[in-house]
Amino acid sequence: MAQHLRREQERAAAQAKAEREAAARLQAERQLFSRSVGAVTPLRHPNLAAMALEPTPPLPVQHWLDEEQVLQESISDDFDVSTLLDTDDQLSFRRPGIGVEVTQRLRAGHWSIQRQLDLHGLRTDEAREALGQFIRYAHKSGLRCVRVVHGKGLGSPGRTPVLKGRVQRWLVQKREVLAFVQARPAEGGAGALVVLLVPAGPHRA
């Protein structure tokens, strides 16, 4: 029995010695670099060069919005306007929900004309673009009533107004337009339209 206990003690001592030696070797390996280099002093300043980061180019959000707006505001020559015009002798127009008194007041000069666009001498595509820009600018500027001169067609083949029908179709497609009527004789008569625009603020006729 005593011999067995002695062997166990010897085995335990040998194992402990082996563990101490392994720990000493590991510690020596960890300190090898510091012993080789010697004492070191940390730098107060990292002394790193400041690299300028190249800024990320901004996304052309406003350009995308402008392009989207142009697409939304595009106007077509193929739009059928006949069912939207009032069947009076001058074929006036008013948005659904707008009472006939609005066109009556517009025809009577209730709103003073604040700006006008003359389309004389323009080709169809030029007139379409000019009208779109004019209506958009007038609405953003807070104007309520403008005049669009399309001409009577007296100088056109057949003496027919080339732009009159097209201008009506284009105006109906512009969401800024609330109503329009043929101008009074002193304001251009059959050669012009008086246009009432949607107010820039809260809706009111």
N, C-alpha and C positions, 0 to 999 in steps of 0.2 A: 504493500500500500504506500509506504513512504517513497519507494523507488518510483512509483507511478506519479506521485505528486511532484517529485523532483524533475521528472521528464517534462511535465506540463509547464513548470516554472521556466525551465530552460527554453522550451519552445516559445513561450510568451515573451521572454526576454529577447530572443533572437528576432522575433517579429517586430517588437518595438524598436530594436536597433535598426532593422532594415527600413522601417518607416521614417526614423530620424535621418538616416543617410539619404533617403529619397527626397525628403523635404529640404535637406541642406543642398543637394545638387540642384533642385529647382530654384532655390533662392539664389544660388551662385549664378545660374544661367540668367536670371532676371537682372542681376546687378552687373553682369559682364560688361554691357555698354557703358554704364555710368562709371565703372572702375577704369575702363579704357580711356574714356574722354576726360574724366576728372571733374572737378567742380565747374558748374555752369551758372551764368547769371541771366535770368529772363530779360528780354528786351522790353524797355518801357513802351516803345512804340513799334507797332508791327512793321512799319516801313514798307507798306504795300502800295503799289501804284494804283491810283484811282482810275479805273477803266470806265469811260463814259458809255453808258448803255444806249444803244441805238433805239430811239423812240419808235413805238409801234405806229405805223401810219394810221391816221384816223379813218374810220369808215365813212364813206360819202353818203351819210344818211339823208341829208337835205336834198342831195341830187336824186336819190331814189324816190323821195317823197314828191319832188317836182315832176319827175317822169311819171309817177303813178297818177298825179293830179292831171297831167296833160292827157293821159289815156282815159281817165274818167270823164274829162271834159271834152273829149273829141266829139265832133258833130258830123253827121252824115247827110249826104244829098239824097239818100234813098229813104229817109224817114217820111212816113205818110202823115201829113199834118191835117188833112182835110177833115177828119172826124173830130179834131180838137178845136177847130175854129168856130166861133159863133156864126150862125148863118144869117148875118146881117149883110147889108150891101157893101160893107168894107172888110168883112171877114176878120173881125177882131179876135183876140185870144185872152183867156183868163184861166189860171190854174184851177183844177178841181177844188171845190170848197170856197172859191172866191165869188162873191155875189156879182150880179150884172151891174150893180151900182158902181163898182170899181171902174169898169171900162167906161161907163157913162161919165163919171167924174174925170177920168183920164182924157176922154174926148173933149170935155168941156174946159180943159186947161186948169183943173184943180191943182195939179202939181206943176210947178214951173220947171222948164227944161234947163238942166244944169250943165249938160255937155252934149256934144254931137259928134257923130262919125259919118264922114262922107265917103261912100264907096265908089264914086264915079271914077271910071278909068281903070279899075282893078280887074284882073282876071278872077275867075271863080275861086281858084285855090287861094289867091291872095286876099280876096274879100272874106273868105271863110276864116282865115287865120286872123285877119285884122279885126273882124267882128268878135271872135272869141277872146282876143286879148283886151279889146275895148270893154266888153261886158265884165270880164273878170276884174280889170283895173277899176272900173266905175264902182262895182260892188264893194271891193276892198277899201275904196276911198270914202265909202259911206253915202254915195250919191243915190238918189231915189228915182229920178226921172231923166231919161236921156232920149235923144233923137238919133235915128239911123236913117241916113239918106241913101236909098238904093237906086233912085232915078226912075223916070217914067218910060224910059226906053225909046225916046223920040229919035235918037240917033242910031238905034239898033236895027238890024235887018227885020223887016216886017213891023217896025215901030212898036215892038212889044218889050216890056220890061224884063230883061234877062235875069236880073238879080232879085226881083220882088218876091217871087215864090220861094226862091232858095233862102232868102233872108228870113222869111216866115218860118220855114222848116228849121233853120239853124237856131233861131231864137226860142222856139218851143222846146228844143233839146237842152237849152242852158238852164240849169237849176236856179241861177240867180234871177231869172226873169219871172215876174209875177203875172204880168199882163202886157198887152200892147194893142194899139189901135192905129188906124191910119191918121196921119197928121192933118190938122186943119189946113185950109187953103193957104193961110198966111204963113204956115210952118212947113210947107212943102207939098201939101195935099197928097195925091196918089203916089207921089215919088218918095215918100218918107213914112216912117213909123215912129210913133211916140211910145217909148218902152218904160214900164214901171218895174223897178227892181225890188227884190226882196230886201228888207232893211237888214243892215249888218247886225243890229242888236235884236232884241225880242221881236217876234213877228207882229206886225201890225199893218193894215192896209192903208 
